[in-house]
Amino acid sequence: MSESPETPGTVLLRRGEVHSPADPFATAMIVERGRIAWVGSEGAADSFADGVEEIVDLDGALVTPAFTDAHVHTTATGLALTGLDLSAARSLAEALTLVREHAGSHPADRVLLGHGWDAARWPDGRPPTRAELDEATGGRPLYLTRIDVHSAVVTTALLDLVPGVTDLPGYTDGPLTRDAHHAVRAAAHAAVTPGQRTTAQRAALAHAASLGIGSVHECAGPDISSEGDFTGLLRLAASEPGPRVVGYWAEQAEDGVARARALGASGAAGDLFVDGALGSHTACLHRPYADASHTGTAYLDTAAVAAHVVACTEAGLQAGFHAIGDAAVTTVVEGVRAAAEKVGLPRIRAARHRVEHAEMLTPETIAGFAELGLTASVQPAFDALWGGEDGMYARRLGAERARTLNPFAGLLRAGVPLAFGSDSPVTPLDPWGTVRAAAFHRTPEHRVSVRAAFTAHTRGGWRAIGRDDAGVLVPGTPADYAVWRTEALVVQAPDDRVARWSTDPRSGTPGLPDLTPGAPLPLCLRTVVDGHTVFVRPGE
């Protein structure tokens, strides 16, 4: 998987469909020295054949820019891929069986790690109790995160490793949140050996490459992982071929900006928590939850947001925040606006500060994002998983408020830059599924075209790190691309008005796979990063 030290050779790809705005009917592409050198027609490609070192016969396959997943937790993703994943558990009993089997098959693990339970989808409607987990693990330490990663259930043996945890905010006999959760998470992650961590990271990056993902934005921080985990991942990505990793370190301490720079981060951003998550009742709201008598948890106030944005802007780094609830998003907008009053709006806009998730938006906060040049780093799969009239959002907020969530169309209309991601392992790495979720949002007025969603998941991720010269197949851009086996190409809008004429050459619009729910998703055959092949499907 590493970036080879040799400069990649010249490659001609031909007899396919190349998704390029430079030529909407391109069937061939040349890559030279890690850059796109030319796109055009099959006939014109013949004149270049003598100058290339490799010819790839696409046999009708589609070539697109590689995807960028703008929000990933790489080690946690790898641990879920290689360990205990409860996201498919259909009941509490099934989850406990999986815990019991995992404990039996991992007798040497100092702490058992698992992820993905979601009691809201179980007939029982409740998470496992501590006593049930103690029995299922045979009394061993276990850390088991809810699907949103903002709360966790644990065994008594794990609590015994964290002195004073019962006195921390967020401690209960059920799922732990807030400081209590952070304390047990640190203890659990400390038990992961360097070898286990590297294995997990390799597994996550290899899986991403197999899905046509060429870049991931690692959202790390002291409350999420560790400095060693973060720097180890950056070293791994720099030394082995695979998806490029852009690292963010979310720390708001007095020296947080300096620490982010010292660790090699692109910004003091990512999951710098202004609030928590809706599923765990910790997203911060203006009005109480529909199924709880409180408004969630606020971790930062307007002054703290403003101070962090000022420090990052003056240091030439991106700032960024995790904000889900409407009160949290308001805090971010007001804080960034206060920072703009101090350092000037042009500097704030030029820095392209980010907001992760940004689910509960209002017309006022959308306008604030546009005014301040904030990038919305969002996860369409959240709506696919939890949206709709009967979904978790509706249970937490009531149907009326739930229908306002994840307003992608409104953000685009206002000119807010979008970058799509998964928040893996919260939702799986699944780029075409992510594009489908945005184009077929459960609330029709929030839908965007497949083309707009695709752009947000390719070029949008590059723009979110300040790069406008990548994420698209035109001469001069980095040769990050993926090759796909797919069905006929179409152009889909939210109401599908243009799908019928999309194959007419007069449209001049590059097509994309049909992502109508139920249609098969494209299969990745090859992924290339900087001209280096990092994945080839066996048999291709």
N, C-alpha and C positions, 0 to 999 in steps of 0.2 A: 504493500500500500504506500511507499514514500515517493516523495518527489525525487525523481532521479536527478543526480547531479548533472547529467548530460542535457544539453539543449535538445528538446524534442525535435524530431525530423519533420519533413514536409509530407503531409498526408492529403490525398484527394479522396473525398467521399462523393460517390456518384450513384445515380439511378435510385433516388429517393425523393423525399419531400423535405425541403429545408425551410424552416419557419424563420423568415427574415424580412424585416421591413425594407431592406435594400432591394429586394426582388421578391414580390409575393408569389412568383411562380418558379422560384429557384428549385432545381433538382440536384445540384452539386455544390460542393464547398471545398475550399482549400485552406488547410491550416499550416502555418509556417512559423517555426520558432515560438510556439506557444500562443500565437495570435491568429485570429481569423484574417486570412489574406485575400480571400475572394469568395463571392457567392454568385451563382448564375445558372445557366441552363446546361443541360447534358451535352448538347452539341458543342458549346463553347469550351467545355471541360477538356475535350480532346486535345486542344492546343497546349494544355498544361501537362499532359500525361508524362512527357519525357522528363520533366523537371522534378518529379515527386519521388519519394523513397518508398511510399506505401500507398496502395489503392484499396479503399474499402468499398466493396459492392454493397450498397444499402438494400438492394432487392425490394424496393418500395417502402422501406422504413421511413419514419418521420424523425427529423433531427430538430431539436429545440435547444434553447439555452438551458443549462443545468439549473435546477431549482436552488433557491436559497431558503433555508429554514431559519427564520429570524429570531427564534426563541427556543433554545434547547438546553437541557441539563444532561450532558453527555454521559457522565459516569452513572447517574441514576437510570438513564435509558439503558445503558449496557447491563446494569444489575437486573433490571426488569426483564431484559431479553434473555439473560443467562440464569436467572434465579426465579424467585417466587413472584408471579404476576397474577393478581386476583381480579384483573379487569374483566375477565370473562365469567367470573363466578356468578351463577344465577340465583343463589340463595345463601343465607348465613351458613347452613349446614354444609353446602358445597365448599364455601370458603374455609371453614374449619377443617374439612377433609384435606384440602390442598395444603393448609398449614401443617397438619399432622404428617402428611407424606413428605413435605419439604424438610421438616425437622428430622425425619427418619433417614433421609437420603443425604443429609449434610451433618454428620455427627461431629466433624472437626471444627465447624464454624463457631467462633467465639460469640458472635451475635448473629442471630437469624434476621435477615432483612427481607421485607416484602413490600409490595406496592399495589394500589389499584382498587381497593375495596370501595364500594359505593352502596351503602345501605339504602339509599333512596330508590334503588332499582330492585331491591330484594322484597319478596313477599312479606318477610318478617319486619321490614322497615326499621331495623335497628342494627348497630354494629355489634361485633362480638364483645362480650364482657371480658374483664381481666381474668376472671376465674376460668372462663372457657379457653382462653389462650394459654393460661398456665397449664391446663390439662392437656391441650393439644401439643404443646411443646415439651412436655415432661419437665416443666419448671425451668426451662432455659431462657436466656434473654432474647426477646423478640421485639423488633421495631417494625410496625406495619402502617404505612401511610395511607390515608384516604386518597382517592383518585386526584383531588385537587392539590395534594401535598401540603395543605395548610392545617391539617390536624392528623393525629396518629393514635392508634391504640397500641399498648405495650404490655409486656408481662411484668409481674412483680420483680422477677430477677433483673430486668433492665433498670427498673426504678431503683433497685438496691445499688446500682453502679453510679447513681447521680445523687450525691448527698444534698439535702435541702430542696429537692425538686418539689416536694409537697407544699412548700411555702411560696412557690413562684406563681405569678399570675398565669392563668390558663390551666392550672392543675385541677382535674376532676377525677372522679372514679371512672368516667367514660373516656372519650377521645380527648387528648391533650391539645391545647392550642397555645398561642402566644409564647411567653418566656419558658414555660414548662416544656412545650414542644421543642423549642430551640435547644434546650439543655439535653433532652434525651436524644435528639437527632445528632448532636455533637458527639455524645457518648457512643451512639451506634456507629456513626461513620468512622470514629477513631479506631474501631475494631477491624475495619477493612484494611487488609494488608496492601502494600504497594503493588504486589503482583496481582492481587484480585482487582485492584483499581485499574491497572493497565489493561488487563484482560477485558474488563467491562468497557473501557474506552475504545479499544480496538473493535469490539463487537458492535458498539453503537455506530462508529464511523463506517465500518464495512457495511452495515445494514443501510445506512444513509446512502452510501454510494450505489448500492444495489437498487435503490429507488430513484436514481437520477438526481440526487441531491449533491451539488458541487460545493456548497458552502453551508456552514452552520454558525449561528451566533450563540456562543456559550454564555449563559446568564448565570454567573457565579457570584459568590459573596460569602462573608463570614457566617451569615445565618443560614446558608444553603449548603455549602460544601466546606472547603478549606483552601488555604493558600497552596498547600502541597498538591491538592487535587487539581487546582487551576493551572499552576505552572507545569505540572506533569503533563496535563493534556496539551498545553501549547507546545511543549517540547516534542511530544509524540507526533503531533500534527506536522511539525516542522521537519521531522526526521523520517517519516514514512509516508508513501503516497496514499492519498485518500482525499476526502473533502477538506477544503481549507477551513480553519477554525478562526473566527473572529471573537476575541474574548472580551467580556465585560465583567467588571468587578464592582459589586454594589456595596459600597461602604460610605456611610455618611459621617463617620467620626471626623474629628478635627483634622487628622492626617489622612482621611480617606482618599482624597485626590492624589496626594503624593504616593500613597500605597498602591493605588490603581496603576499609576505610571510605572512604579518600580516593578510591579508584577508583570508588566508588558500588556496591560489591558488597553483596549481602544477607547474606553470611557469608564467613568465611575457611574455606571448605569446598569440596566437590566432589572433584576428583582430587588431594587431598593424599596422596601415595602412602605407604602403610604397606608395601606389597609391589607386585609386578608382576602378571603374568597367567599363567594355566595354559598357554596355547598356546606362550608364549615361555619356559616353564620358569622364570619369575621370581616366580610366586605363592609366598608363604612358607608352608611346610607343617610340621606336627609330625613327620611321617615322610617319608622320601625318596620321590621320584617313582617310579612303576613303570617308567618308561623312561629314568631318569637317576639317577645315584648321588649326588644332593644334595637339599636341601630348599628350594631357591629362594633368594630375596633379601629381606632385611628392610631397609627404609629408615628406619623409625622404631621406637623402643623404647617401653616403657610410660611411662617418665618424660617423654619428648617428647610423647606423646599427652596425658598429664595436664596438662602445662604449657600446651599449646595450648588445651585445653578450658577450663582455668581462665581464661586470658587472654580467650578469646572470651566466656565467660559473664559475666565482670566488665565487659566492654565492651558487653554487650547484643547480641552477634552470634552467629549460628549457627556452630558448628564442624562439620567433617565430614571424613571420611577415605575414601580408596579402600582397601578391604581385600577380598581374594578368598580367599586360602588360610586354612586353619583356624588356623594360628599367628598370622597377621596379624589375624584377627578376634578371637582371644583377646587379643592385645596391645591392641586398641581397647577391648574390654570392661574389661580390667584398668585401662587408663589412664583411662577415663571414670569408673570406680568410684573410683579414687584422687582424681580431681578432685572427685567428690561428697563425699569425706571432708573436703576442704578448704573448699569453698564451700557445701556442703549439697545433699542430694538434691533437695529441691523446686526449687531454682534450676536444677539440671541438667535435670530433667524439663521444666521450663517453657521452656527454651531450644530444645527439640526438635532436638538435634544429630542429624546424619545419618551414615549409613554407606553408601557407594556400593558396589554389587555384592553384597557379603556372601554369597558363594556357598557356602563350606564352613562350615556351621554345625553345632553340636552342641546337644543339649538344654540344656547348661549355658550356651552363649553365647546361645541364643534366650531363655532365662530372663533373662540379663543385659540383653539389649536391652529386654525388657519392664520390668524393674526400673528401668532408667535412662532410659526414655522415648525411646529411640533410634528414629529412622525408618529403615527399610530401603528404600533407593532401589535397586531391582532391575530386571533386564532379562530378562524371560521368553524373549525370542528367543535368548538364549544357549543355553538348554536345547534349543530347537527346532533350533538349528544344530549344537551340539556334544554333546548328550546322547545317551542310548540305549546299548545294550549294545556297539555297534560304533563309537561316536563318539569324538571327540578326548578327551573327559573320561576315558573308559574306558581309552584308550591311555596317557594321562598318569598316571592314578591307580590303575588296576585297576578292575574292574567294581564291587566292593563299595564302595569309597570314592566312586566316581562316582555311585552310586545315592543318596547322601546330599545331593547338590548341589541348591541352589535349592529349599529346602523351604517353598514358599509357604503350604501348608495349615498346617504346624506354626507358622509365624510368626503367621498369623491366629488360630489357636487360642490362642496365648499372649497375644494382644492387642497385637502389635507393629504399628504403622502401616506400611502398604506404599504406596510411590509407584512407579509403573511408568515406565520410559523405555526408550530404544533404545541409548544410548551411540553414537549415529550420529556418524561413519560406520562404527563397528565393525559394527553391524547397521543396516539401513535404517530410516528413519522409516516406521512401518507400524502405526498404533494398533490397528486391528481384528486384524491378525495377531498383535500382542503379547497382546491379550486371549485370542485363540485359543490361543496357546502356553501361557499359564498355565492355561487350563481343560482343555487336553489335554496336559499335561506328560508327557514320556516316561516318568517314574516315576509310576505312578498314585496312590500315596499322597500325592504333593505337589500334586495338582490342587486347584483351587478352582473355585467356580461361576463361570459367565460373569458373573453379576451382581457378585460380589465382585471379579473381575478388572477389570470395567468401572469400578467404583468406585475401585479403586486407580489407574486410568489417567485419571481425571477428578478426582474430589474429593480423592483421595490426594495428587496433586501440589500442590493448594492447601494442604492441611493440612501438607504438608512445609515450606512457607514460613511457617507460623504462621497461616494464614487458614482459619477454620472456616465462613466465610460465603459460600463460593463453590463452584463445581464441581457445582452441582445446580440444576435449573430449578424454583425456588420463588420466590414473590413476595419482592422485596427483594434478591435476589442479582444479581451482575453479569451482564449479558446477553452471555455468552460461550456460543455454541451453534453447532451444525452441523446441516445438513439432509441427509438421506441417502435415496437410492433403494435399497430393499432388499426382500427376500422377506418372507414371513410371520414374525411375531414369536413367540418362544417363551421359556420359562424353562428354562435348562439348569443342572443340577448335575453334579458330577464323574461320578456314575454314571448320570445321565440319568433318575433315577427320576421326577422331576417334569415332564419334558418333555411327557408324554402329557396331563397335565391343565392345562397352562399357559394354554391359550386359554379355559378355563372362567372366566366372569366371577366366580365365587365365590372364585377364588384371590386376587383383588385385588392381584396382583403385576404391575408394569409389565413388559412383554416386551422382549426384545432380539433382534437378528438371530440366526438359526441359524448358529453358528460351527463346526459339525461339520467336521472336516477334509474338504476337497473341496467344501464348499458355497461358493458365490460370496460374496465379501466385499462389504459395502455400498459404494456409490459416493457420494462426497461431492458434493453439488450446490451448497452454499453454506456459508461459514464467517463467523461474526460475532464480533467482539471488542469489548466495551464498547459494544455497540449499533451499531458501524460494520461494514459488510460489507467483508471483506478478501479474499474469494474468491467468485466465481460461475462455475460451470462453463459454458463456452461453449455456447450453444444452450438454456440453461435460463432 
